[in-house]
Amino acid sequence: MKKTVSCGELPAAIGPYSHAAWAGEILYCSGQLGVDPGTGALVGTDIASQAKQALENISALLRSQGLSLSDVVKTMVFLSDIGDFKAFNEVYGGYFASAPPPRSCVAAAGLPLGALVEIEVIAHR
């Protein structure tokens, strides 16, 4: 049975989608941008700032469901510029220091709001 999730600690969805959905013990999370939940604006103009905020948004979503980053079993990363790969990894590695989950990372022609990065995760309870 599917159960959709809306998290008040996150920026409002900018389209017709939920922040996440449970399917059994698996939580599928929508992609998160580096958007400040208080202002609804992108944080900074560099990959490090936006990546950190996106990961903080993901952490808040997981916490709202009684989970943490250690429960993440897969991540998908979309970069607007693959040249940001190294700088992104520096930030990402600080959030997934031990036993990092499998990950895909691809360059995207464009991201919502002109973001530099979008990150989605799948977690298991």
N, CA, C and O atoms as a GROMACS GRO file, in nm:
protein
  500
    1MET      N    1   0.083  -0.117   0.000
    1MET     CA    2   0.000   0.000   0.000
    1MET      C    3   0.089   0.125   0.000
    1MET      O    4   0.186   0.132   0.075
    2LYS      N    5   0.056   0.223  -0.083
    2LYS     CA    6   0.133   0.346  -0.095
    2LYS      C    7   0.076   0.452  -0.002
    2LYS      O    8  -0.046   0.466   0.012
    3LYS      N    9   0.166   0.527   0.061
    3LYS     CA   10   0.127   0.638   0.148
    3LYS      C   11   0.216   0.757   0.114
    3LYS      O   12   0.338   0.749   0.132
    4THR      N   13   0.157   0.866   0.066
    4THR     CA   14   0.237   0.983   0.032
    4THR      C   15   0.270   1.064   0.157
    4THR      O   16   0.200   1.058   0.258
    5VAL      N   17   0.379   1.140   0.147
    5VAL     CA   18   0.432   1.215   0.260
    5VAL      C   19   0.451   1.360   0.219
    5VAL      O   20   0.501   1.389   0.110
    6SER      N   21   0.412   1.450   0.306
    6SER     CA   22   0.442   1.592   0.290
    6SER      C   23   0.513   1.635   0.417
    6SER      O   24   0.466   1.608   0.527
    7CYS      N   25   0.625   1.702   0.402
    7CYS     CA   26   0.707   1.741   0.517
    7CYS      C   27   0.705   1.892   0.531
    7CYS      O   28   0.748   1.964   0.441
    8GLY      N   29   0.655   1.941   0.643
    8GLY     CA   30   0.646   2.085   0.668
    8GLY      C   31   0.780   2.154   0.681
    8GLY      O   32   0.787   2.277   0.672
    9GLU      N   33   0.888   2.079   0.702
    9GLU     CA   34   1.021   2.138   0.716
    9GLU      C   35   1.087   2.164   0.580
    9GLU      O   36   1.196   2.221   0.575
   10LEU      N   37   1.023   2.123   0.472
   10LEU     CA   38   1.080   2.138   0.339
   10LEU      C   39   1.012   2.250   0.263
   10LEU      O   40   0.899   2.289   0.296
   11PRO      N   41   1.081   2.301   0.161
   11PRO     CA   42   1.012   2.397   0.073
   11PRO      C   43   0.891   2.329   0.010
   11PRO      O   44   0.892   2.208  -0.011
   12ALA      N   45   0.789   2.405  -0.018
   12ALA     CA   46   0.670   2.349  -0.084
   12ALA      C   47   0.710   2.291  -0.219
   12ALA      O   48   0.799   2.343  -0.286
   13ALA      N   49   0.643   2.186  -0.257
   13ALA     CA   50   0.666   2.126  -0.388
   13ALA      C   51   0.637   2.230  -0.496
   13ALA      O   52   0.541   2.307  -0.484
   14ILE      N   53   0.718   2.233  -0.601
   14ILE     CA   54   0.698   2.332  -0.708
   14ILE      C   55   0.624   2.271  -0.826
   14ILE      O   56   0.631   2.321  -0.938
   15GLY      N   57   0.555   2.162  -0.800
   15GLY     CA   58   0.478   2.094  -0.903
   15GLY      C   59   0.382   1.997  -0.838
   15GLY      O   60   0.372   1.991  -0.716
   16PRO      N   61   0.310   1.920  -0.919
   16PRO     CA   62   0.213   1.824  -0.867
   16PRO      C   63   0.279   1.693  -0.825
   16PRO      O   64   0.267   1.592  -0.893
   17TYR      N   65   0.349   1.697  -0.712
   17TYR     CA   66   0.414   1.577  -0.660
   17TYR      C   67   0.424   1.586  -0.508
   17TYR      O   68   0.411   1.693  -0.450
   18SER      N   69   0.449   1.472  -0.445
   18SER     CA   70   0.467   1.463  -0.300
   18SER      C   71   0.616   1.469  -0.267
   18SER      O   72   0.700   1.440  -0.352
   19HIS      N   73   0.646   1.506  -0.145
   19HIS     CA   74   0.786   1.503  -0.101
   19HIS      C   75   0.841   1.360  -0.101
   19HIS      O   76   0.958   1.338  -0.131
   20ALA      N   77   0.755   1.265  -0.068
   20ALA     CA   78   0.799   1.125  -0.064
   20ALA      C   79   0.677   1.035  -0.062
   20ALA      O   80   0.564   1.080  -0.046
   21ALA      N   81   0.703   0.906  -0.078
   21ALA     CA   82   0.596   0.806  -0.068
   21ALA      C   83   0.654   0.678  -0.011
   21ALA      O   84   0.761   0.633  -0.050
   22TRP      N   85   0.580   0.622   0.082
   22TRP     CA   86   0.613   0.490   0.137
   22TRP      C   87   0.550   0.384   0.048
   22TRP      O   88   0.436   0.398   0.004
   23ALA      N   89   0.624   0.279   0.023
   23ALA     CA   90   0.574   0.157  -0.041
   23ALA      C   91   0.628   0.044   0.045
   23ALA      O   92   0.742   0.001   0.029
   24GLY      N   93   0.546  -0.001   0.136
   24GLY     CA   94   0.594  -0.099   0.233
   24GLY      C   95   0.697  -0.034   0.324
   24GLY      O   96   0.670   0.069   0.385
   25GLU      N   97   0.814  -0.093   0.332
   25GLU     CA   98   0.921  -0.042   0.417
   25GLU      C   99   1.019   0.048   0.342
   25GLU      O  100   1.122   0.088   0.396
   26ILE      N  101   0.987   0.080   0.217
   26ILE     CA  102   1.074   0.162   0.133
   26ILE      C  103   1.016   0.302   0.120
   26ILE      O  104   0.898   0.318   0.090
   27LEU      N  105   1.100   0.404   0.144
   27LEU     CA  106   1.060   0.543   0.126
   27LEU      C  107   1.129   0.598   0.002
   27LEU      O  108   1.252   0.606  -0.004
   28TYR      N  109   1.050   0.636  -0.096
   28TYR     CA  110   1.099   0.696  -0.220
   28TYR      C  111   1.084   0.847  -0.207
   28TYR      O  112   0.973   0.897  -0.192
   29CYS      N  113   1.195   0.919  -0.212
   29CYS     CA  114   1.194   1.063  -0.191
   29CYS      C  115   1.210   1.139  -0.322
   29CYS      O  116   1.293   1.103  -0.406
   30SER      N  117   1.131   1.244  -0.339
   30SER     CA  118   1.146   1.330  -0.455
   30SER      C  119   1.281   1.400  -0.448
   30SER      O  120   1.339   1.416  -0.341
   31GLY      N  121   1.329   1.442  -0.563
   31GLY     CA  122   1.455   1.514  -0.568
   31GLY      C  123   1.447   1.644  -0.489
   31GLY      O  124   1.345   1.713  -0.490
   32GLN      N  125   1.556   1.674  -0.420
   32GLN     CA  126   1.564   1.798  -0.343
   32GLN      C  127   1.670   1.889  -0.404
   32GLN      O  128   1.779   1.846  -0.440
   33LEU      N  129   1.634   2.015  -0.413
   33LEU     CA  130   1.726   2.118  -0.459
   33LEU      C  131   1.786   2.187  -0.337
   33LEU      O  132   1.746   2.161  -0.224
   34GLY      N  133   1.882   2.272  -0.361
   34GLY     CA  134   1.942   2.350  -0.253
   34GLY      C  135   1.859   2.473  -0.222
   34GLY      O  136   1.909   2.585  -0.229
   35VAL      N  137   1.733   2.451  -0.187
   35VAL     CA  138   1.639   2.560  -0.160
   35VAL      C  139   1.620   2.576  -0.010
   35VAL      O  140   1.596   2.478   0.062
   36ASP      N  141   1.631   2.698   0.036
   36ASP     CA  142   1.607   2.730   0.177
   36ASP      C  143   1.458   2.717   0.205
   36ASP      O  144   1.377   2.783   0.139
   37PRO      N  145   1.419   2.633   0.302
   37PRO     CA  146   1.276   2.615   0.330
   37PRO      C  147   1.207   2.742   0.376
   37PRO      O  148   1.087   2.759   0.354
   38GLY      N  149   1.281   2.832   0.440
   38GLY     CA  150   1.221   2.956   0.490
   38GLY      C  151   1.192   3.059   0.383
   38GLY      O  152   1.093   3.131   0.390
   39THR      N  153   1.280   3.066   0.283
   39THR     CA  154   1.266   3.169   0.180
   39THR      C  155   1.214   3.116   0.048
   39THR      O  156   1.159   3.191  -0.032
   40GLY      N  157   1.232   2.986   0.024
   40GLY     CA  158   1.194   2.927  -0.103
   40GLY      C  159   1.291   2.960  -0.215
   40GLY      O  160   1.262   2.934  -0.332
   41ALA      N  161   1.406   3.017  -0.180
   41ALA     CA  162   1.507   3.055  -0.279
   41ALA      C  163   1.627   2.962  -0.271
   41ALA      O  164   1.656   2.904  -0.166
   42LEU      N  165   1.696   2.949  -0.383
   42LEU     CA  166   1.820   2.872  -0.384
   42LEU      C  167   1.920   2.936  -0.288
   42LEU      O  168   1.925   3.058  -0.274
   43VAL      N  169   1.999   2.850  -0.223
   43VAL     CA  170   2.102   2.896  -0.130
   43VAL      C  171   2.232   2.909  -0.206
   43VAL      O  172   2.284   2.810  -0.258
   44GLY      N  173   2.286   3.028  -0.214
   44GLY     CA  174   2.415   3.048  -0.278
   44GLY      C  175   2.411   3.025  -0.428
   44GLY      O  176   2.309   2.987  -0.486
   45THR      N  177   2.526   3.050  -0.490
   45THR     CA  178   2.539   3.033  -0.634
   45THR      C  179   2.646   2.931  -0.670
   45THR      O  180   2.687   2.920  -0.785
   46ASP      N  181   2.692   2.856  -0.569
   46ASP     CA  182   2.797   2.757  -0.592
   46ASP      C  183   2.746   2.619  -0.555
   46ASP      O  184   2.651   2.604  -0.478
   47ILE      N  185   2.812   2.518  -0.611
   47ILE     CA  186   2.769   2.379  -0.591
   47ILE      C  187   2.776   2.338  -0.445
   47ILE      O  188   2.689   2.264  -0.398
   48ALA      N  189   2.877   2.382  -0.372
   48ALA     CA  190   2.891   2.340  -0.232
   48ALA      C  191   2.772   2.388  -0.148
   48ALA      O  192   2.716   2.310  -0.072
   49SER      N  193   2.734   2.513  -0.163
   49SER     CA  194   2.621   2.568  -0.086
   49SER      C  195   2.491   2.496  -0.119
   49SER      O  196   2.415   2.458  -0.030
   50GLN      N  197   2.466   2.479  -0.248
   50GLN     CA  198   2.341   2.415  -0.289
   50GLN      C  199   2.338   2.266  -0.253
   50GLN      O  200   2.234   2.214  -0.214
   51ALA      N  201   2.452   2.198  -0.265
   51ALA     CA  202   2.457   2.056  -0.229
   51ALA      C  203   2.432   2.038  -0.080
   51ALA      O  204   2.357   1.949  -0.039
   52LYS      N  205   2.494   2.122   0.001
   52LYS     CA  206   2.475   2.112   0.146
   52LYS      C  207   2.328   2.133   0.181
   52LYS      O  208   2.273   2.058   0.261
   53GLN      N  209   2.264   2.235   0.121
   53GLN     CA  210   2.123   2.260   0.152
   53GLN      C  211   2.034   2.146   0.104
   53GLN      O  212   1.940   2.108   0.174
   54ALA      N  213   2.061   2.092  -0.014
   54ALA     CA  214   1.982   1.979  -0.063
   54ALA      C  215   1.993   1.860   0.032
   54ALA      O  216   1.894   1.794   0.061
   55LEU      N  217   2.114   1.834   0.081
   55LEU     CA  218   2.133   1.722   0.174
   55LEU      C  219   2.070   1.751   0.310
   55LEU      O  220   2.022   1.659   0.376
   56GLU      N  221   2.069   1.876   0.352
   56GLU     CA  222   1.998   1.913   0.476
   56GLU      C  223   1.848   1.893   0.458
   56GLU      O  224   1.780   1.846   0.550
   57ASN      N  225   1.795   1.928   0.341
   57ASN     CA  226   1.653   1.907   0.314
   57ASN      C  227   1.620   1.758   0.316
   57ASN      O  228   1.517   1.718   0.370
   58ILE      N  229   1.705   1.677   0.256
   58ILE     CA  230   1.684   1.532   0.258
   58ILE      C  231   1.688   1.480   0.400
   58ILE      O  232   1.605   1.398   0.439
   59SER      N  233   1.784   1.527   0.479
   59SER     CA  234   1.794   1.484   0.619
   59SER      C  235   1.667   1.519   0.696
   59SER      O  236   1.619   1.438   0.775
   60ALA      N  237   1.612   1.638   0.673
   60ALA     CA  238   1.488   1.679   0.741
   60ALA      C  239   1.372   1.589   0.700
   60ALA      O  240   1.292   1.549   0.784
   61LEU      N  241   1.363   1.558   0.572
   61LEU     CA  242   1.256   1.470   0.525
   61LEU      C  243   1.268   1.332   0.589
   61LEU      O  244   1.169   1.276   0.636
   62LEU      N  245   1.388   1.278   0.591
   62LEU     CA  246   1.409   1.147   0.653
   62LEU      C  247   1.375   1.150   0.801
   62LEU      O  248   1.308   1.060   0.851
   63ARG      N  249   1.421   1.254   0.872
   63ARG     CA  250   1.391   1.266   1.016
   63ARG      C  251   1.241   1.268   1.039
   63ARG      O  252   1.192   1.209   1.135
   64SER      N  253   1.167   1.337   0.952
   64SER     CA  254   1.022   1.346   0.970
   64SER      C  255   0.955   1.210   0.962
   64SER      O  256   0.841   1.193   1.006
   65GLN      N  257   1.025   1.113   0.906
   65GLN     CA  258   0.972   0.978   0.890
   65GLN      C  259   1.042   0.878   0.983
   65GLN      O  260   1.027   0.757   0.967
   66GLY      N  261   1.118   0.929   1.079
   66GLY     CA  262   1.187   0.843   1.174
   66GLY      C  263   1.310   0.775   1.115
   66GLY      O  264   1.353   0.671   1.165
   67LEU      N  265   1.366   0.833   1.010
   67LEU     CA  266   1.482   0.775   0.943
   67LEU      C  267   1.599   0.874   0.946
   67LEU      O  268   1.585   0.988   0.991
   68SER      N  269   1.713   0.828   0.899
   68SER     CA  270   1.831   0.914   0.889
   68SER      C  271   1.906   0.878   0.761
   68SER      O  272   1.868   0.786   0.689
   69LEU      N  273   2.011   0.950   0.734
   69LEU     CA  274   2.091   0.922   0.615
   69LEU      C  275   2.148   0.780   0.617
   69LEU      O  276   2.176   0.722   0.512
   70SER      N  277   2.166   0.723   0.735
   70SER     CA  278   2.217   0.586   0.742
   70SER      C  279   2.117   0.484   0.690
   70SER      O  280   2.153   0.369   0.666
   71ASP      N  281   1.990   0.525   0.673
   71ASP     CA  282   1.887   0.436   0.619
   71ASP      C  283   1.876   0.446   0.466
   71ASP      O  284   1.798   0.372   0.405
   72VAL      N  285   1.953   0.534   0.405
   72VAL     CA  286   1.949   0.552   0.260
   72VAL      C  287   2.017   0.433   0.193
   72VAL      O  288   2.129   0.396   0.227
   73VAL      N  289   1.947   0.374   0.096
   73VAL     CA  290   2.001   0.258   0.024
   73VAL      C  291   2.041   0.291  -0.119
   73VAL      O  292   2.106   0.210  -0.184
   74LYS      N  293   2.003   0.410  -0.170
   74LYS     CA  294   2.040   0.450  -0.306
   74LYS      C  295   2.022   0.599  -0.319
   74LYS      O  296   1.924   0.656  -0.270
   75THR      N  297   2.116   0.664  -0.386
   75THR     CA  298   2.101   0.806  -0.418
   75THR      C  299   2.115   0.826  -0.569
   75THR      O  300   2.184   0.750  -0.638
   76MET      N  301   2.047   0.929  -0.617
   76MET     CA  302   2.057   0.971  -0.757
   76MET      C  303   2.087   1.120  -0.755
   76MET      O  304   2.016   1.199  -0.692
   77VAL      N  305   2.194   1.158  -0.824
   77VAL     CA  306   2.238   1.297  -0.824
   77VAL      C  307   2.236   1.350  -0.967
   77VAL      O  308   2.281   1.284  -1.061
   78PHE      N  309   2.183   1.471  -0.982
   78PHE     CA  310   2.178   1.538  -1.111
   78PHE      C  311   2.254   1.669  -1.097
   78PHE      O  312   2.218   1.754  -1.015
   79LEU      N  313   2.359   1.686  -1.175
   79LEU     CA  314   2.439   1.808  -1.174
   79LEU      C  315   2.413   1.886  -1.302
   79LEU      O  316   2.408   1.827  -1.410
   80SER      N  317   2.397   2.016  -1.291
   80SER     CA  318   2.379   2.096  -1.413
   80SER      C  319   2.512   2.110  -1.488
   80SER      O  320   2.513   2.141  -1.607
   81ASP      N  321   2.623   2.088  -1.418
   81ASP     CA  322   2.756   2.094  -1.479
   81ASP      C  323   2.841   1.982  -1.421
   81ASP      O  324   2.876   1.985  -1.303
   82ILE      N  325   2.875   1.883  -1.503
   82ILE     CA  326   2.953   1.770  -1.454
   82ILE      C  327   3.091   1.815  -1.405
   82ILE      O  328   3.159   1.742  -1.333
   83GLY      N  329   3.132   1.935  -1.444
   83GLY     CA  330   3.256   1.992  -1.392
   83GLY      C  331   3.251   2.016  -1.242
   83GLY      O  332   3.356   2.035  -1.180
   84ASP      N  333   3.131   2.016  -1.184
   84ASP     CA  334   3.115   2.033  -1.038
   84ASP      C  335   3.128   1.901  -0.962
   84ASP      O  336   3.112   1.898  -0.840
   85PHE      N  337   3.157   1.793  -1.034
   85PHE     CA  338   3.160   1.659  -0.973
   85PHE      C  339   3.253   1.652  -0.851
   85PHE      O  340   3.213   1.602  -0.746
   86LYS      N  341   3.374   1.701  -0.864
   86LYS     CA  342   3.471   1.693  -0.754
   86LYS      C  343   3.424   1.775  -0.633
   86LYS      O  344   3.427   1.726  -0.520
   87ALA      N  345   3.383   1.898  -0.657
   87ALA     CA  346   3.337   1.983  -0.546
   87ALA      C  347   3.211   1.925  -0.481
   87ALA      O  348   3.196   1.932  -0.359
   88PHE      N  349   3.123   1.868  -0.562
   88PHE     CA  350   3.004   1.804  -0.506
   88PHE      C  351   3.044   1.688  -0.415
   88PHE      O  352   2.991   1.674  -0.305
   89ASN      N  353   3.137   1.605  -0.462
   89ASN     CA  354   3.180   1.489  -0.383
   89ASN      C  355   3.238   1.528  -0.249
   89ASN      O  356   3.223   1.455  -0.151
   90GLU      N  357   3.305   1.642  -0.242
   90GLU     CA  358   3.360   1.688  -0.114
   90GLU      C  359   3.250   1.711  -0.013
   90GLU      O  360   3.264   1.675   0.104
   91VAL      N  361   3.141   1.771  -0.055
   91VAL     CA  362   3.027   1.795   0.035
   91VAL      C  363   2.956   1.664   0.065
   91VAL      O  364   2.932   1.630   0.181
   92TYR      N  365   2.924   1.590  -0.039
   92TYR     CA  366   2.850   1.464  -0.026
   92TYR      C  367   2.922   1.367   0.068
   92TYR      O  368   2.858   1.302   0.151
   93GLY      N  369   3.054   1.357   0.055
   93GLY     CA  370   3.132   1.266   0.139
   93GLY      C  371   3.120   1.297   0.287
   93GLY      O  372   3.133   1.207   0.370
   94GLY      N  373   3.096   1.422   0.322
   94GLY     CA  374   3.077   1.458   0.462
   94GLY      C  375   2.945   1.410   0.519
   94GLY      O  376   2.932   1.394   0.640
   95TYR      N  377   2.847   1.385   0.434
   95TYR     CA  378   2.717   1.337   0.478
   95TYR      C  379   2.708   1.184   0.475
   95TYR      O  380   2.632   1.124   0.550
   96PHE      N  381   2.787   1.123   0.388
   96PHE     CA  382   2.788   0.977   0.376
   96PHE      C  383   2.932   0.928   0.396
   96PHE      O  384   2.990   0.866   0.307
   97ALA      N  385   2.988   0.957   0.513
   97ALA     CA  386   3.129   0.927   0.540
   97ALA      C  387   3.157   0.778   0.550
   97ALA      O  388   3.257   0.729   0.500
   98SER      N  389   3.067   0.705   0.616
   98SER     CA  390   3.090   0.561   0.631
   98SER      C  391   2.979   0.484   0.562
   98SER      O  392   2.862   0.522   0.570
   99ALA      N  393   3.015   0.378   0.496
   99ALA     CA  394   2.920   0.292   0.424
   99ALA      C  395   2.829   0.372   0.332
   99ALA      O  396   2.707   0.362   0.343
  100PRO      N  397   2.885   0.453   0.241
  100PRO     CA  398   2.799   0.530   0.151
  100PRO      C  399   2.715   0.438   0.063
  100PRO      O  400   2.761   0.332   0.021
  101PRO      N  401   2.591   0.480   0.036
  101PRO     CA  402   2.503   0.397  -0.046
  101PRO      C  403   2.546   0.400  -0.193
  101PRO      O  404   2.621   0.489  -0.233
  102PRO      N  405   2.499   0.306  -0.273
  102PRO     CA  406   2.520   0.314  -0.417
  102PRO      C  407   2.463   0.447  -0.469
  102PRO      O  408   2.368   0.501  -0.413
  103ARG      N  409   2.524   0.497  -0.577
  103ARG     CA  410   2.483   0.628  -0.627
  103ARG      C  411   2.497   0.635  -0.778
  103ARG      O  412   2.589   0.578  -0.836
  104SER      N  413   2.405   0.705  -0.839
  104SER     CA  414   2.417   0.746  -0.979
  104SER      C  415   2.441   0.896  -0.977
  104SER      O  416   2.387   0.966  -0.891
  105CYS      N  417   2.522   0.945  -1.071
  105CYS     CA  418   2.545   1.089  -1.081
  105CYS      C  419   2.556   1.122  -1.229
  105CYS      O  420   2.644   1.072  -1.299
  106VAL      N  421   2.466   1.207  -1.276
  106VAL     CA  422   2.463   1.241  -1.418
  106VAL      C  423   2.453   1.392  -1.436
  106VAL      O  424   2.408   1.464  -1.348
  107ALA      N  425   2.496   1.437  -1.552
  107ALA     CA  426   2.479   1.577  -1.589
  107ALA      C  427   2.339   1.593  -1.648
  107ALA      O  428   2.294   1.510  -1.728
  108ALA      N  429   2.272   1.699  -1.609
  108ALA     CA  430   2.138   1.729  -1.660
  108ALA      C  431   2.145   1.860  -1.738
  108ALA      O  432   2.216   1.953  -1.698
  109ALA      N  433   2.073   1.868  -1.846
  109ALA     CA  434   2.074   1.988  -1.930
  109ALA      C  435   2.020   2.109  -1.856
  109ALA      O  436   2.058   2.222  -1.887
  110GLY      N  437   1.935   2.087  -1.760
  110GLY     CA  438   1.879   2.195  -1.682
  110GLY      C  439   1.802   2.140  -1.564
  110GLY      O  440   1.745   2.031  -1.572
  111LEU      N  441   1.800   2.213  -1.455
  111LEU     CA  442   1.728   2.172  -1.335
  111LEU      C  443   1.628   2.281  -1.296
  111LEU      O  444   1.647   2.397  -1.332
  112PRO      N  445   1.523   2.245  -1.222
  112PRO     CA  446   1.424   2.344  -1.180
  112PRO      C  447   1.490   2.462  -1.108
  112PRO      O  448   1.588   2.445  -1.036
  113LEU      N  449   1.436   2.579  -1.127
  113LEU     CA  450   1.481   2.704  -1.064
  113LEU      C  451   1.623   2.743  -1.101
  113LEU      O  452   1.680   2.835  -1.041
  114GLY      N  453   1.682   2.675  -1.199
  114GLY     CA  454   1.820   2.703  -1.236
  114GLY      C  455   1.920   2.646  -1.135
  114GLY      O  456   2.034   2.694  -1.127
  115ALA      N  457   1.878   2.546  -1.060
  115ALA     CA  458   1.963   2.485  -0.957
  115ALA      C  459   2.086   2.420  -1.020
  115ALA      O  460   2.086   2.382  -1.137
  116LEU      N  461   2.190   2.407  -0.939
  116LEU     CA  462   2.313   2.341  -0.981
  116LEU      C  463   2.311   2.192  -0.952
  116LEU      O  464   2.385   2.115  -1.014
  117VAL      N  465   2.225   2.149  -0.856
  117VAL     CA  466   2.221   2.009  -0.817
  117VAL      C  467   2.080   1.972  -0.770
  117VAL      O  468   2.009   2.054  -0.711
  118GLU      N  469   2.043   1.849  -0.797
  118GLU     CA  470   1.920   1.790  -0.743
  118GLU      C  471   1.958   1.650  -0.696
  118GLU      O  472   2.027   1.576  -0.767
  119ILE      N  473   1.911   1.615  -0.576
  119ILE     CA  474   1.945   1.485  -0.518
  119ILE      C  475   1.817   1.416  -0.474
  119ILE      O  476   1.734   1.476  -0.406
  120GLU      N  477   1.801   1.291  -0.514
  120GLU     CA  478   1.690   1.210  -0.465
  120GLU      C  479   1.746   1.086  -0.398
  120GLU      O  480   1.855   1.040  -0.432
  121VAL      N  481   1.671   1.034  -0.304
  121VAL     CA  482   1.715   0.915  -0.232
  121VAL      C  483   1.602   0.815  -0.217
  121VAL      O  484   1.484   0.847  -0.227
  122ILE      N  485   1.643   0.692  -0.193
  122ILE     CA  486   1.554   0.584  -0.155
  122ILE      C  487   1.605   0.532  -0.022
  122ILE      O  488   1.724   0.504  -0.008
  123ALA      N  489   1.517   0.520   0.076
  123ALA     CA  490   1.556   0.475   0.208
  123ALA      C  491   1.472   0.354   0.249
  123ALA      O  492   1.363   0.331   0.196
  124HIS      N  493   1.524   0.277   0.343
  124HIS     CA  494   1.457   0.157   0.392
  124HIS      C  495   1.443   0.164   0.544
  124HIS      O  496   1.537   0.198   0.616
  125ARG      N  497   1.324   0.131   0.591
  125ARG     CA  498   1.299   0.129   0.736
  125ARG      C  499   1.326  -0.010   0.788
  125ARG      O  500   1.312  -0.035   0.907
   0.00000   0.00000   0.00000
